[in-house]
């Protein structure tokens, strides 16, 4: 049975900021929203993998970091109507993980510790659009916010930025993940308000 943590209580932002998508409310904090229990994973126990038609590619915590950690500041938008602007993150671009991975498959199923999944087209993850993030707001990610590592895909609603990320399975078809099976949009563009099917 799924358990859900609290939402947020925010006030409506005056719509004078062009960086806030339609239907969103500006927040200063970072609301915690999760489906299911919060796993507690030590960095030494964490690894990341990409499964393609040719096999499994995997990296340890140290191996992912060795690919090159970068700082990025982005806006994030949750399907539950909150937006946080200018949020600093540290992580490794997905481009670096896919640099030595060959695949002809166009779709990804992202998997997390605890069983969560979400679907993404591969072209939404590459070309500087996504990261495996380890820090936010200058601190290591806490378990409540997806630590030790989460996917960060800031141009889509935040449910696509899977907490406790552990791997990607490449697929030929765009199949729904956890929230998509529950009626959330297959894509999730906040500027188009792609919240639900």
Backbone as ProteinMPNN parsed JSONL, in Angstrom:
{"seq_chain_A": "XXXXXXXXXXXXXXXXXXXXXXXXXXXXXXXXXXXXXXXXXXXXXXXXXXXXXXXXXXXXXXXXXXXXXXXXXXXXXXXXXXXXXXXXXXXXXXXXXXXXXXXXXXXXXXXXXXXXXXXXXXXXXXXXXXXXXXXXXXXXXXXXXXXXXXXXXXXXXXXXXXXXXXXXXXXXXXXXXXXXXXXXXXXXXXXXXXXXX", "coords_chain_A": {"N_chain_A": [[0.85, -1.185, 0.0], [0.59, 2.172, -0.845], [2.103, 4.981, 0.723], [1.779, 8.403, 1.445], [3.583, 11.368, 1.736], [3.393, 14.618, 3.3], [1.922, 17.4, 1.553], [2.218, 20.683, 0.319], [1.857, 23.958, 1.676], [1.276, 26.785, 0.248], [1.35, 30.204, -0.904], [-0.393, 31.848, -3.466], [1.479, 33.014, -6.15], [2.086, 36.2, -7.512], [1.481, 36.555, -10.94], [3.791, 37.599, -12.346], [6.214, 36.652, -13.099], [7.946, 35.302, -15.636], [9.124, 32.851, -15.564], [7.644, 31.024, -14.213], [5.601, 28.346, -14.685], [2.22, 27.936, -16.076], [-0.421, 27.685, -13.685], [1.145, 27.168, -11.468], [2.611, 27.622, -8.164], [4.783, 29.726, -6.473], [7.346, 28.677, -4.299], [9.465, 28.907, -1.395], [10.627, 27.036, 0.211], [11.327, 23.478, 0.081], [9.162, 21.274, -0.724], [8.366, 17.991, 0.532], [7.49, 15.143, -1.115], [6.444, 11.918, -1.49], [5.887, 8.603, -2.703], [5.279, 5.77, -0.984], [7.655, 4.073, 1.211], [10.611, 5.659, 2.564], [13.708, 4.895, 1.388], [16.895, 4.122, 2.897], [19.936, 4.562, 1.831], [23.295, 3.865, 1.726], [26.033, 5.681, 0.352], [28.189, 3.994, -0.312], [26.902, 1.653, -0.894], [25.459, 2.213, -3.114], [24.816, 2.081, -6.588], [24.815, 2.588, -10.162], [23.151, 1.767, -13.168], [22.916, 1.116, -16.706], [20.894, -0.559, -18.842], [21.035, -1.993, -21.977], [20.237, -3.164, -25.316], [22.5, -4.578, -25.811], [23.616, -5.32, -23.413], [24.617, -4.886, -19.922], [25.647, -1.901, -18.405], [27.515, -0.589, -15.815], [28.141, 1.441, -12.873], [29.926, 2.353, -9.949], [29.479, 4.384, -6.984], [31.839, 5.978, -6.711], [32.881, 5.707, -9.297], [30.935, 6.932, -10.905], [31.121, 9.59, -9.953], [33.72, 10.115, -10.787], [33.417, 10.614, -13.466], [32.952, 13.246, -13.727], [31.77, 15.799, -11.952], [29.409, 18.415, -11.99], [28.281, 21.798, -11.414], [25.015, 23.102, -11.386], [22.354, 25.383, -11.864], [18.947, 25.471, -11.591], [15.4, 25.762, -12.316], [12.709, 24.145, -10.67], [9.716, 22.224, -11.041], [6.805, 21.045, -9.666], [4.218, 18.636, -10.164], [2.192, 18.939, -8.358], [1.688, 21.591, -8.219], [3.645, 23.386, -7.223], [6.518, 25.536, -7.564], [9.998, 26.0, -7.535], [12.505, 28.355, -7.747], [15.76, 28.987, -9.221], [17.443, 26.919, -8.089], [20.28, 25.455, -6.727], [22.315, 22.721, -7.779], [24.399, 19.752, -7.681], [25.921, 17.424, -9.766], [26.285, 14.631, -12.055], [26.271, 14.838, -15.512], [23.893, 13.111, -17.549], [24.751, 12.734, -20.12], [27.454, 12.068, -19.922], [27.406, 9.524, -18.817], [26.147, 8.126, -20.839], [28.005, 8.323, -22.83], [29.723, 6.218, -23.548], [27.937, 4.263, -24.134], [26.211, 2.336, -26.323], [23.219, 2.348, -28.124], [20.25, 1.552, -29.912], [17.776, 2.01, -29.107], [14.974, 4.039, -28.194], [13.675, 4.835, -25.865], [13.44, 5.183, -22.283], [13.189, 3.439, -19.204], [13.234, 4.497, -16.069], [14.574, 3.364, -13.059], [14.181, 3.042, -9.534], [15.514, 2.585, -6.203], [13.396, 0.79, -4.069], [11.402, 0.373, -5.885], [10.095, 2.276, -7.501], [9.277, 3.654, -10.7], [9.76, 5.532, -13.729], [8.976, 6.789, -16.957], [10.853, 7.957, -19.788], [11.662, 9.6, -22.842], [14.739, 8.969, -24.515], [15.926, 11.168, -25.782], [15.126, 13.27, -24.185], [16.792, 13.21, -22.068], [19.414, 13.641, -22.815], [22.007, 15.846, -24.194], [22.661, 17.885, -22.323], [20.419, 18.066, -20.64], [19.801, 16.618, -18.333], [20.743, 15.157, -15.135], [22.531, 12.98, -12.857], [22.006, 13.616, -9.703], [23.637, 14.599, -6.695], [23.815, 16.471, -4.745], [21.986, 19.246, -3.367], [21.08, 22.644, -3.005], [23.572, 23.16, -1.85], [24.13, 21.065, -0.11], [24.564, 17.538, 0.673], [22.192, 15.306, -0.8], [19.408, 14.498, 1.156], [17.852, 11.469, 2.438], [15.028, 11.874, 2.309], [14.733, 13.605, 0.202], [15.567, 12.119, -1.894], [18.166, 11.204, -1.73], [20.917, 8.878, -1.66], [21.282, 9.722, -4.31], [19.588, 11.182, -7.044], [17.646, 11.361, -10.046], [17.746, 14.218, -12.108], [15.721, 16.139, -13.945], [15.03, 18.915, -15.0], [13.397, 20.282, -16.866], [11.014, 18.996, -17.084], [7.995, 17.999, -15.278], [8.463, 17.358, -11.784], [8.106, 14.707, -10.926], [9.288, 13.138, -12.774], [11.945, 13.317, -12.172], [13.355, 11.087, -10.764], [13.56, 9.931, -7.453], [16.126, 8.353, -5.426], [17.508, 7.021, -7.435], [18.543, 4.243, -9.416], [19.016, 3.069, -11.856], [18.681, 2.696, -15.468], [16.639, 1.248, -17.884], [16.785, 0.556, -21.204], [14.35, 0.814, -23.805], [12.216, -0.219, -26.518], [9.713, 0.835, -26.813], [7.567, 3.426, -25.531], [6.675, 2.996, -22.511], [4.419, 3.184, -19.703], [5.404, 4.356, -16.423], [5.383, 4.279, -12.801], [3.705, 6.546, -11.768], [2.625, 7.284, -14.196], [1.135, 5.053, -14.922], [-0.838, 5.433, -13.094], [-2.312, 7.48, -14.102], [-0.985, 9.861, -14.641], [0.499, 12.166, -16.968], [2.202, 10.986, -19.889], [4.414, 12.403, -20.72], [4.883, 15.08, -19.418], [5.348, 17.975, -19.481], [5.736, 21.022, -17.925], [5.119, 23.571, -18.947], [3.174, 23.148, -20.766], [1.236, 22.224, -19.161], [1.037, 19.429, -18.781], [-0.173, 17.419, -16.951], [-1.899, 15.22, -16.403], [-3.334, 12.288, -18.025]], "CA_chain_A": [[0.0, 0.0, 0.0], [1.386, 3.393, -0.942], [1.919, 6.036, 1.707], [2.108, 9.684, 0.844], [3.985, 12.385, 2.691], [2.612, 15.858, 3.222], [2.083, 18.279, 0.404], [2.748, 21.975, 0.722], [0.91, 25.045, 1.822], [1.92, 27.987, -0.274], [0.443, 31.245, -1.344], [-0.371, 32.099, -4.89], [2.447, 34.026, -6.567], [1.613, 37.094, -8.56], [1.934, 35.993, -12.206], [4.639, 38.528, -13.064], [7.486, 36.008, -13.386], [7.774, 34.476, -16.827], [9.732, 31.543, -15.344], [6.709, 30.167, -13.48], [4.609, 27.811, -15.633], [0.812, 28.115, -15.721], [-0.985, 26.853, -12.631], [2.135, 26.884, -10.436], [2.758, 28.522, -7.04], [6.177, 29.868, -6.082], [7.678, 28.334, -2.915], [10.85, 29.142, -0.987], [11.12, 25.781, 0.774], [11.341, 22.365, -0.862], [8.214, 20.294, -0.178], [8.694, 16.57, 0.42], [6.379, 14.337, -1.603], [6.939, 10.586, -1.852], [4.957, 7.472, -2.681], [5.968, 4.643, -0.376], [8.635, 4.303, 2.277], [11.863, 6.303, 2.183], [14.854, 4.014, 1.613], [18.117, 4.731, 3.426], [20.986, 3.888, 1.064], [24.629, 4.423, 1.906], [26.74, 5.849, -0.928], [29.027, 2.823, -0.598], [26.017, 0.585, -1.386], [24.752, 2.715, -4.277], [25.41, 1.956, -7.92], [23.919, 3.0, -11.23], [23.35, 0.937, -14.36], [22.12, 1.319, -17.915], [20.75, -1.814, -19.574], [20.688, -1.807, -23.38], [20.076, -4.42, -26.041], [23.787, -5.288, -25.854], [24.046, -5.749, -22.087], [24.528, -4.01, -18.753], [26.753, -0.997, -18.106], [27.279, -0.187, -14.427], [29.11, 2.313, -12.226], [29.818, 2.558, -8.51], [29.42, 5.779, -6.539], [33.091, 6.649, -7.07], [33.034, 5.716, -10.754], [30.061, 7.982, -11.454], [31.729, 10.875, -9.618], [34.939, 10.289, -11.58], [33.051, 11.078, -14.804], [32.971, 14.707, -13.716], [30.627, 16.443, -11.296], [29.278, 19.825, -12.341], [27.272, 22.595, -10.733], [23.967, 23.611, -12.269], [21.26, 26.049, -11.165], [17.757, 25.279, -12.416], [14.076, 25.871, -11.713], [12.002, 22.86, -10.642], [8.267, 22.399, -11.059], [6.114, 19.817, -9.262], [2.862, 18.481, -10.678], [1.271, 19.382, -7.308], [1.503, 23.04, -8.399], [4.671, 24.286, -6.679], [7.721, 25.832, -8.336], [11.123, 26.589, -6.802], [13.39, 28.969, -8.731], [17.193, 29.155, -8.975], [17.894, 25.916, -7.131], [21.59, 24.928, -7.102], [22.511, 21.275, -7.697], [25.678, 19.188, -8.148], [25.703, 16.076, -10.264], [26.972, 14.185, -13.267], [25.34, 14.834, -16.647], [23.607, 11.818, -18.175], [25.561, 12.643, -21.335], [28.728, 11.392, -19.623], [27.122, 8.106, -18.621], [25.789, 7.532, -22.129], [29.074, 8.546, -23.81], [30.265, 4.934, -24.003], [26.827, 3.309, -24.212], [25.572, 2.32, -27.639], [21.872, 1.797, -28.149], [19.366, 2.027, -30.965], [16.467, 2.144, -28.473], [14.644, 5.454, -28.029], [12.944, 5.131, -24.634], [14.058, 4.759, -21.031], [12.43, 3.256, -17.977], [14.118, 4.809, -14.949], [14.26, 2.539, -11.889], [14.674, 3.536, -8.252], [15.429, 1.713, -5.04], [12.032, 0.832, -3.56], [10.483, -0.074, -6.915], [9.517, 3.349, -8.301], [9.714, 3.764, -12.09], [9.177, 6.576, -14.559], [9.401, 6.669, -18.356], [11.359, 9.158, -20.46], [12.375, 9.405, -24.101], [16.17, 9.198, -24.361], [16.313, 12.512, -26.209], [14.811, 14.213, -23.112], [17.826, 13.078, -21.048], [20.732, 13.978, -23.333], [22.274, 17.223, -24.622], [22.669, 18.815, -21.196], [19.077, 18.227, -20.071], [19.556, 15.854, -17.111], [21.889, 14.824, -14.3], [22.412, 12.199, -11.634], [22.334, 14.65, -8.718], [24.058, 14.147, -5.376], [23.679, 17.59, -3.812], [21.048, 20.326, -3.687], [21.215, 23.762, -2.064], [24.869, 23.121, -1.189], [24.214, 19.962, 0.857], [24.236, 16.228, 0.117], [20.758, 14.993, -0.785], [18.922, 13.668, 2.255], [16.968, 10.412, 1.933], [13.681, 12.392, 2.018], [14.774, 14.281, -1.096], [16.045, 11.206, -2.925], [19.57, 10.845, -1.561], [22.108, 9.649, -1.988], [21.316, 10.202, -5.696], [18.316, 11.209, -7.755], [17.659, 11.91, -11.387], [17.305, 15.607, -12.188], [15.265, 16.486, -15.297], [14.275, 20.103, -14.592], [12.45, 20.833, -17.846], [9.759, 18.256, -16.95], [7.496, 17.953, -13.906], [9.469, 16.773, -10.912], [7.981, 13.261, -10.716], [10.219, 12.514, -13.718], [13.269, 13.364, -11.535], [13.174, 9.972, -9.833], [14.369, 9.816, -6.241], [16.819, 7.088, -5.127], [17.69, 6.406, -8.753], [19.541, 3.169, -9.456], [19.336, 2.618, -13.191], [17.82, 2.924, -16.629], [16.496, 0.141, -18.83], [16.402, 1.063, -22.512], [13.195, 0.114, -24.354], [11.822, 0.173, -27.868], [8.434, 1.53, -26.725], [7.37, 4.328, -24.402], [5.722, 2.355, -21.605], [4.223, 4.0, -18.502], [5.978, 3.996, -15.14], [4.508, 4.241, -11.627], [2.657, 7.568, -11.793], [1.976, 7.268, -15.512], [0.105, 4.007, -14.817], [-1.899, 5.954, -12.222], [-3.042, 8.533, -14.79], [-0.184, 11.038, -14.96], [0.846, 12.304, -18.373], [3.375, 10.223, -20.293], [5.531, 13.309, -20.981], [5.029, 15.912, -18.229], [5.887, 19.313, -19.72], [4.98, 21.969, -17.097], [4.679, 24.724, -19.711], [1.94, 22.74, -21.44], [0.414, 21.649, -18.09], [0.837, 18.002, -19.057], [-0.23, 16.789, -15.629], [-2.602, 13.933, -16.411], [-3.737, 11.794, -19.342]], "C_chain_A": [[0.888, 1.238, 0.0], [1.073, 4.322, 0.215], [2.404, 7.328, 1.081], [2.476, 10.67, 1.931], [3.245, 13.668, 2.396], [2.878, 16.621, 1.923], [2.691, 19.594, 0.852], [1.611, 22.947, 0.877], [1.594, 26.319, 1.378], [0.875, 29.006, -0.648], [0.641, 31.468, -2.828], [0.617, 33.22, -5.204], [1.804, 34.921, -7.619], [2.248, 36.659, -9.881], [2.775, 36.983, -13.008], [5.995, 37.907, -13.412], [7.293, 35.023, -14.527], [8.404, 33.093, -16.67], [8.81, 30.592, -14.58], [5.645, 29.67, -14.452], [3.174, 28.054, -15.167], [0.387, 27.162, -14.608], [-0.04, 26.543, -11.484], [2.16, 27.974, -9.371], [4.218, 28.549, -6.633], [6.344, 29.514, -4.613], [9.138, 28.675, -2.657], [11.465, 27.883, -0.4], [11.121, 24.715, -0.313], [10.43, 21.286, -0.306], [8.665, 18.86, -0.431], [7.436, 15.817, 0.027], [6.946, 12.996, -2.059], [5.789, 9.59, -1.845], [5.728, 6.292, -2.106], [6.979, 5.069, 0.671], [9.889, 4.955, 1.707], [13.019, 5.355, 2.436], [16.054, 4.796, 2.141], [19.294, 3.971, 2.831], [22.305, 4.598, 1.31], [25.283, 4.606, 0.538], [27.607, 4.643, -1.301], [28.218, 1.646, -1.134], [25.3, 0.97, -2.672], [25.527, 2.406, -5.55], [24.359, 2.366, -8.936], [24.211, 2.151, -12.454], [22.459, 1.413, -15.499], [22.103, -0.006, -18.652], [20.281, -1.508, -20.996], [20.497, -3.17, -24.018], [21.373, -5.225, -26.082], [24.287, -5.724, -24.483], [23.941, -4.654, -21.045], [25.813, -3.203, -18.59], [26.508, -0.499, -16.684], [28.463, 0.591, -13.863], [28.852, 2.321, -10.729], [29.68, 4.052, -8.231], [30.662, 6.539, -6.998], [33.275, 6.738, -8.579], [32.142, 6.762, -11.408], [30.67, 9.352, -11.177], [32.958, 11.157, -10.479], [34.656, 10.747, -13.01], [33.015, 12.602, -14.893], [31.7, 15.306, -13.172], [30.604, 17.91, -11.71], [28.182, 20.48, -11.53], [26.277, 23.117, -11.755], [22.899, 24.271, -11.396], [20.046, 26.041, -12.088], [16.499, 25.588, -11.612], [13.436, 24.488, -11.737], [10.512, 23.109, -10.433], [7.598, 21.062, -10.724], [4.688, 19.81, -9.813], [1.816, 18.912, -9.649], [1.218, 20.902, -7.182], [2.546, 23.923, -7.721], [5.867, 24.377, -7.616], [8.755, 26.441, -7.408], [12.126, 27.078, -7.84], [14.844, 28.98, -8.255], [17.735, 28.194, -7.927], [19.24, 25.35, -7.584], [21.702, 23.428, -6.836], [23.95, 20.943, -8.081], [25.387, 17.769, -8.599], [26.494, 15.808, -11.521], [25.968, 14.169, -14.411], [25.125, 13.414, -17.193], [24.393, 11.635, -19.461], [26.852, 11.868, -21.08], [28.533, 9.901, -19.386], [26.822, 7.419, -19.956], [26.908, 7.651, -23.168], [29.631, 7.252, -24.379], [29.202, 3.846, -24.103], [26.201, 3.419, -25.588], [24.194, 1.678, -27.522], [21.121, 2.355, -29.347], [17.951, 2.235, -30.422], [16.223, 3.603, -28.089], [14.026, 5.821, -26.687], [13.641, 4.524, -23.424], [12.973, 4.487, -19.998], [13.435, 3.444, -16.847], [13.637, 4.017, -13.743], [14.911, 3.122, -10.648], [14.688, 2.419, -7.227], [14.023, 1.868, -4.473], [10.99, 0.51, -4.611], [9.851, 1.003, -7.777], [10.101, 3.323, -9.713], [9.083, 5.001, -12.732], [9.782, 6.48, -15.955], [9.846, 8.01, -18.917], [11.899, 8.782, -21.829], [13.859, 9.719, -23.887], [16.552, 10.618, -24.749], [15.912, 13.601, -25.214], [15.879, 14.187, -22.014], [19.187, 13.588, -21.505], [20.842, 15.454, -23.708], [22.116, 18.233, -23.494], [21.335, 19.021, -20.523], [18.861, 17.506, -18.749], [20.865, 15.461, -16.431], [21.513, 13.732, -13.312], [22.91, 13.143, -10.55], [22.623, 14.036, -7.358], [23.889, 15.226, -4.308], [22.627, 18.563, -4.326], [21.172, 21.391, -2.612], [22.495, 23.667, -1.245], [25.062, 22.006, -0.184], [23.986, 18.632, 0.15], [22.729, 15.978, 0.202], [20.422, 14.107, 0.405], [18.05, 12.548, 1.677], [15.576, 10.922, 1.556], [13.609, 13.057, 0.651], [15.436, 13.425, -2.168], [17.484, 10.786, -2.803], [19.769, 9.371, -1.282], [22.145, 10.206, -3.418], [19.917, 10.148, -6.292], [18.567, 11.7, -9.167], [17.163, 13.348, -11.309], [17.02, 15.926, -13.643], [14.4, 17.742, -15.149], [13.282, 20.643, -15.603], [11.118, 20.084, -17.851], [9.286, 18.318, -15.498], [8.381, 17.048, -13.063], [9.285, 15.283, -10.639], [8.879, 12.498, -11.68], [11.653, 12.489, -13.165], [13.306, 12.345, -10.401], [14.138, 10.021, -8.652], [15.032, 8.435, -6.182], [17.129, 6.302, -6.399], [18.779, 5.339, -8.695], [19.837, 2.68, -10.861], [18.287, 2.964, -14.228], [17.812, 1.646, -17.459], [16.002, 0.743, -20.143], [15.302, 0.185, -23.096], [12.893, 0.608, -25.761], [10.533, 0.984, -27.865], [8.375, 2.396, -25.482], [6.276, 3.76, -23.515], [5.589, 3.167, -20.325], [4.95, 3.437, -17.287], [4.928, 4.083, -14.042], [3.369, 5.257, -11.721], [1.939, 7.622, -13.126], [0.887, 6.194, -15.559], [-1.076, 4.46, -13.965], [-2.626, 7.14, -12.843], [-2.266, 9.795, -15.063], [0.206, 11.0, -16.432], [2.12, 11.53, -18.7], [4.607, 11.112, -20.462], [5.821, 14.24, -19.81], [5.689, 17.261, -18.422], [5.089, 20.328, -18.897], [4.465, 23.184, -17.861], [3.425, 24.426, -20.519], [0.922, 22.188, -20.453], [0.042, 20.203, -18.396], [0.885, 17.225, -17.739], [-0.792, 15.376, -15.715], [-2.956, 13.545, -17.836], [-4.97, 12.554, -19.812]], "O_chain_A": [[1.839, 1.321, 0.777], [-0.077, 4.44, 0.638], [3.336, 7.329, 0.278], [1.769, 10.797, 2.931], [2.56, 13.793, 1.381], [3.931, 16.483, 1.299], [3.595, 19.605, 1.687], [0.542, 22.785, 0.289], [2.424, 26.862, 2.107], [-0.319, 28.715, -0.703], [1.737, 31.286, -3.359], [0.576, 34.273, -4.567], [1.076, 34.456, -8.496], [3.454, 36.417, -9.924], [2.526, 37.197, -14.194], [6.847, 38.594, -13.976], [6.568, 34.037, -14.399], [8.24, 32.244, -17.546], [9.189, 29.448, -14.331], [4.872, 30.466, -14.986], [2.942, 28.345, -13.993], [0.777, 25.994, -14.585], [-0.374, 25.742, -10.61], [1.777, 29.115, -9.634], [4.831, 27.495, -6.464], [5.582, 29.986, -3.77], [9.948, 28.725, -3.583], [12.675, 27.676, -0.493], [10.937, 25.021, -1.491], [10.868, 20.464, 0.499], [9.264, 18.553, -1.462], [6.435, 15.845, 0.744], [7.827, 12.949, -2.917], [4.839, 9.724, -1.074], [6.726, 5.863, -2.686], [7.137, 6.252, 0.974], [10.19, 4.82, 0.521], [13.297, 5.032, 3.59], [16.203, 5.986, 1.863], [19.614, 2.867, 3.272], [22.408, 5.81, 1.118], [25.104, 3.768, -0.345], [27.738, 4.314, -2.48], [28.775, 0.742, -1.757], [24.605, 0.143, -3.262], [26.756, 2.468, -5.569], [23.174, 2.477, -8.621], [25.367, 1.847, -12.75], [21.409, 2.02, -15.291], [23.149, -0.523, -19.044], [19.26, -0.849, -21.195], [20.583, -4.2, -23.35], [21.347, -6.425, -26.357], [25.289, -6.433, -24.398], [23.276, -3.637, -21.245], [26.916, -3.747, -18.632], [25.41, -0.035, -16.376], [29.606, 0.437, -14.295], [27.703, 2.3, -10.288], [29.756, 4.874, -9.144], [30.558, 7.608, -7.598], [33.774, 7.743, -9.083], [32.555, 7.411, -12.369], [30.728, 10.192, -12.076], [33.208, 12.301, -10.856], [35.563, 11.219, -13.695], [33.043, 13.175, -15.982], [30.67, 15.322, -13.847], [31.644, 18.565, -11.774], [27.276, 19.818, -11.025], [26.654, 23.524, -12.854], [22.579, 23.774, -10.316], [20.102, 26.535, -13.214], [16.534, 25.665, -10.384], [13.595, 23.744, -12.704], [10.102, 24.052, -9.757], [7.804, 20.069, -11.421], [4.043, 20.854, -9.911], [0.68, 19.217, -10.013], [0.764, 21.436, -6.171], [2.34, 25.135, -7.65], [6.186, 23.443, -8.351], [8.43, 27.299, -6.587], [12.55, 26.316, -8.708], [15.122, 28.983, -7.056], [18.409, 28.611, -6.985], [19.346, 24.823, -8.692], [21.245, 22.93, -5.807], [24.634, 21.742, -8.72], [24.702, 17.009, -7.914], [27.267, 16.644, -11.987], [24.914, 13.546, -14.291], [26.065, 12.624, -17.282], [24.674, 10.504, -19.857], [27.291, 11.096, -21.933], [29.406, 9.102, -19.721], [27.202, 6.267, -20.168], [26.773, 7.131, -24.275], [29.975, 7.189, -25.559], [29.52, 2.658, -24.152], [25.714, 4.483, -25.971], [24.025, 0.622, -26.913], [21.335, 3.5, -29.747], [17.039, 2.59, -31.169], [17.152, 4.316, -27.707], [13.867, 7.006, -26.392], [14.329, 3.507, -23.517], [11.973, 5.202, -19.922], [14.365, 2.653, -16.687], [12.444, 3.998, -13.437], [16.033, 3.627, -10.692], [13.969, 1.429, -7.361], [13.513, 2.986, -4.406], [9.81, 0.383, -4.285], [9.124, 0.673, -8.714], [11.277, 3.009, -9.899], [8.011, 5.451, -12.325], [10.953, 6.134, -16.114], [9.297, 9.058, -18.575], [12.538, 7.739, -21.966], [14.191, 10.646, -23.148], [17.418, 11.217, -24.111], [16.318, 14.751, -25.379], [15.876, 15.043, -21.129], [20.028, 13.932, -20.674], [19.886, 16.214, -23.559], [21.521, 19.295, -23.674], [21.126, 20.054, -19.888], [17.849, 17.739, -18.088], [21.931, 15.434, -17.047], [20.344, 13.566, -12.966], [24.103, 13.438, -10.482], [21.961, 13.093, -6.925], [23.827, 14.927, -3.115], [22.403, 18.694, -5.53], [21.35, 21.071, -1.437], [22.511, 24.049, -0.075], [26.063, 21.995, 0.533], [23.291, 18.588, -0.864], [22.077, 16.39, 1.161], [21.074, 13.088, 0.635], [17.563, 12.662, 0.552], [14.998, 10.449, 0.577], [12.555, 13.073, 0.015], [15.821, 13.929, -3.222], [17.995, 10.082, -3.675], [18.892, 8.703, -0.735], [22.963, 11.078, -3.708], [19.165, 9.198, -6.075], [19.564, 12.365, -9.447], [16.261, 13.657, -10.53], [17.928, 15.982, -14.473], [13.173, 17.65, -15.171], [12.391, 21.405, -15.226], [10.187, 20.491, -18.546], [10.06, 18.645, -14.598], [8.973, 16.093, -13.566], [10.219, 14.64, -10.16], [9.201, 11.335, -11.435], [12.483, 11.717, -13.646], [13.29, 12.708, -9.224], [15.352, 10.135, -8.819], [14.564, 7.48, -6.801], [17.023, 5.076, -6.429], [19.797, 5.503, -8.022], [20.807, 1.949, -11.061], [17.192, 3.441, -13.929], [18.857, 1.043, -17.701], [14.939, 1.361, -20.193], [15.308, -1.033, -22.914], [13.271, 1.717, -26.14], [10.276, 1.739, -28.803], [9.059, 2.126, -24.494], [5.092, 4.011, -23.739], [6.563, 3.787, -19.896], [5.096, 2.224, -17.133], [3.731, 3.976, -14.308], [2.199, 4.876, -11.752], [0.76, 7.971, -13.179], [-0.163, 6.4, -16.167], [-2.182, 3.935, -14.098], [-3.471, 7.75, -12.189], [-2.808, 10.727, -15.656], [0.238, 9.939, -17.056], [3.018, 11.434, -17.864], [5.732, 10.625, -20.357], [6.919, 14.189, -19.255], [6.518, 17.659, -17.603], [3.892, 20.494, -19.131], [3.462, 23.774, -17.459], [2.699, 25.34, -20.911], [-0.145, 21.729, -20.86], [-1.119, 19.808, -18.284], [1.832, 16.492, -17.453], [-0.216, 14.441, -15.159], [-2.887, 14.369, -18.748], [-5.477, 12.293, -20.903]]}, "name": "protein", "num_of_chains": 1, "seq": "XXXXXXXXXXXXXXXXXXXXXXXXXXXXXXXXXXXXXXXXXXXXXXXXXXXXXXXXXXXXXXXXXXXXXXXXXXXXXXXXXXXXXXXXXXXXXXXXXXXXXXXXXXXXXXXXXXXXXXXXXXXXXXXXXXXXXXXXXXXXXXXXXXXXXXXXXXXXXXXXXXXXXXXXXXXXXXXXXXXXXXXXXXXXXXXXXXXXX"}
